[in-house]
Amino acid sequence: MKGSGDDSFCLSLFSSCNALLEKLMRHHHGWLFNEPVDVKKLRLKDYYSVIRHPMDLGTVKCRVHKGRYMDPLQFADDVRLTFRNAMTYNRKDDTAYAMAEELLGIFESEWPSIEAQLSDGKIEKEIDSVKKRGFSCKVEVIEEEWETKPCKIARKIKILSGDRNELCIRESGSSGAG
């Protein structure tokens, strides 16, 4: 892949997400959340009536590697969902609840450093660069969405400005997590 540090902004963000995910998966409690809940094996007849959207860290990892997330915020939502599902299904005095609570705490303590990268000025530099190339009208529309979809906007800017970053161009057509 060609490109400078700014061209690989999305890749850098997802690399940070993946590093945090790996830390959670390798944690001594991580094993419980690395694969989907085996409802049949555990005989959890009411699981799907309590948990409407099952999620696990292995599925999150697969989605990251396949480029299914449009931005890191979707990644964060699924990691949180993994642990909140365990805390919803299990009682507070259950070991699984405590394990989920501990891992969620680790995630929430480390997530702000990744989230800070979403607004550290790289997108603003891209916008300025695109404006200088004569795309001011199109960039103005994109800027309005910046707060909610920063990585997606980076992709749109790159496509409009003609930059050739294969990752961003490929993922711009992704439908996101589903």
Buried (B, 14 or more C-beta within 10 A) or exposed (E): EEBEEBBBBBBBBBEBBBEBBEBBBEBEBBEBBBEEBEBEEEEBEEBEEEBEEBBBBBBBBEBBEEBBBBBBBBBBBBBBBBBBBBBEBBEEEEEBBBBBBBBBEBBEEBBEEBBEBBEEEBBEEBBEBBBEEEBEEBBEEBBEEBEEBBBBBBBBBBBBBEBEBEBBEEBBEBEBBE
